Amino acid sequence: MQLNSPAFADGATIPAEYTCQGKDLAPPLSWSDVPPGTHALVLVVDDPDAPDPAAPKMTWVHEVVVGLPPQSTGLPPGHALPPGARFGLNDWKRPAWGGPCPPIGRHRYFFKLFAVDAALALPPQPTKPEVLAALHGHILAQAQLVGTYQKQ
């Protein structure tokens, strides 16, 4: 499975438009090679460098999306979700995208896409830990895209 963005290459800087210093829109994403037997796709975006990449203390969750249809091929800027998909809670306790806004240094943002083989038993707005627990034993494939950002 492949995960890409037309807004930035793997390992490259996320444009400011998709951060707290811009419109704070979720960047567009595209994916391919979803394996046969996929029931749904799950997206988790997090930053393992919080609050300071020189001394990280936590992984900050920027977005959780569950129930993406297996025939979908991506998300537009802003991540308007297709029917059946829903947001989980990010670490701002919001069911939405929360863009990069690092307090210090250049942070890495991991966009992780999972293909799952079954419906996941989840609350209406699941957290990342709830999603990861539900994924156990159901992952058919996964893909990752990493972007970086440092406030100017």
C-alpha positions in Angstrom: 0.0 0.0 0.0 1.3 3.5 -0.8 0.5 6.8 0.9 1.4 10.2 -0.7 0.5 13.8 -0.7 0.5 16.2 -3.6 1.4 18.9 -1.1 4.7 17.5 0.1 7.1 14.6 -0.5 8.0 12.0 2.1 10.5 13.5 4.5 9.9 17.1 3.2 8.5 20.2 4.8 4.7 20.4 5.1 3.6 23.8 3.5 2.6 26.4 6.1 -1.0 26.5 4.6 -1.6 23.2 6.4 -0.3 24.4 9.8 -1.3 26.9 12.5 0.6 29.5 10.6 -1.6 29.2 7.6 -5.2 28.0 7.0 -4.7 24.9 9.2 -6.2 22.7 6.6 -5.4 19.0 6.5 -3.1 18.4 3.6 -4.5 16.4 0.6 -3.6 12.7 0.7 -3.7 9.9 -1.9 -3.3 6.2 -1.5 -3.1 3.1 -3.8 -2.6 -0.6 -3.7 -5.2 -1.3 -1.0 -5.2 -5.0 -0.5 -8.1 -7.3 -1.4 -10.2 -8.2 1.6 -9.9 -4.7 3.1 -13.1 -3.8 5.0 -12.0 -0.2 5.8 -9.1 2.2 6.1 -7.9 4.0 9.2 -5.7 7.1 9.3 -3.7 8.3 12.3 -1.5 11.4 12.2 0.9 12.1 15.1 4.0 13.9 16.1 6.5 11.9 18.3 8.7 14.9 18.9 6.5 16.9 21.3 7.1 19.2 22.8 10.8 19.6 21.9 12.6 17.3 19.4 15.8 17.5 21.4 13.9 16.1 24.5 10.6 14.5 23.3 8.2 13.7 26.2 5.1 12.5 24.3 3.5 11.7 20.9 0.9 14.4 20.0 -2.1 13.2 18.0 -3.2 15.5 15.2 -5.9 13.5 13.5 -7.7 10.2 13.7 -10.0 9.0 11.0 -11.8 5.6 11.0 -14.1 3.9 8.5 -12.6 5.1 5.3 -14.1 3.0 2.4 -11.6 0.6 0.9 -12.4 1.8 -2.6 -11.4 5.4 -1.6 -8.2 6.7 -3.1 -7.5 9.8 -0.9 -8.8 12.8 0.9 -9.0 16.4 -0.4 -7.5 19.4 1.4 -9.4 19.9 4.6 -10.3 16.2 4.8 -14.0 16.3 3.9 -14.8 12.7 4.8 -16.7 10.2 2.5 -19.9 8.6 3.7 -19.2 6.0 6.4 -16.0 7.6 7.6 -15.7 9.6 10.9 -13.2 11.5 12.9 -11.8 10.3 16.2 -10.5 12.7 18.8 -7.1 14.4 18.4 -5.1 15.5 21.4 -7.0 18.9 21.5 -10.0 16.7 22.2 -11.6 17.7 18.9 -12.9 15.4 16.2 -11.0 17.1 13.4 -7.6 17.8 12.0 -5.2 19.9 14.1 -2.3 21.1 12.1 1.4 21.3 13.0 2.2 24.1 15.5 5.4 23.0 17.2 6.5 25.2 20.1 10.2 24.7 19.4 12.4 23.0 16.7 11.6 21.0 13.6 9.0 18.2 14.3 8.2 15.1 12.3 4.5 14.3 11.5 3.7 10.7 10.7 0.7 10.0 8.5 -0.2 6.3 9.0 -2.8 4.5 6.9 -4.0 1.0 7.9 -6.0 -1.4 5.8 -8.2 -3.5 8.2 -10.1 -6.8 7.5 -13.1 -6.2 9.7 -15.4 -3.6 11.2 -13.7 -2.2 14.4 -15.7 -2.0 17.6 -15.1 1.7 18.5 -16.9 4.5 20.3 -18.4 7.3 18.1 -15.3 9.5 18.5 -12.4 7.1 19.3 -9.0 8.2 20.6 -5.8 6.9 19.1 -5.2 4.4 21.9 -8.7 3.0 21.4 -8.1 2.7 17.6 -4.7 1.0 18.0 -6.2 -1.5 20.5 -9.0 -2.3 18.0 -6.5 -2.6 15.1 -4.7 -5.5 16.9 -5.0 -8.6 14.7 -6.9 -6.9 11.9 -4.2 -5.0 9.9 -3.8 -6.3 6.3 -1.4 -3.6 5.2 -0.1 -0.2 6.3 1.6 2.8 4.7 3.3 5.8 6.1 4.2 9.3 4.9 6.3 11.7 7.0 6.3 15.5 6.8 8.3 18.0 8.9 7.5 21.5 10.1 9.2 24.2 12.1 7.4 27.5 12.9 8.9 30.5 11.3 
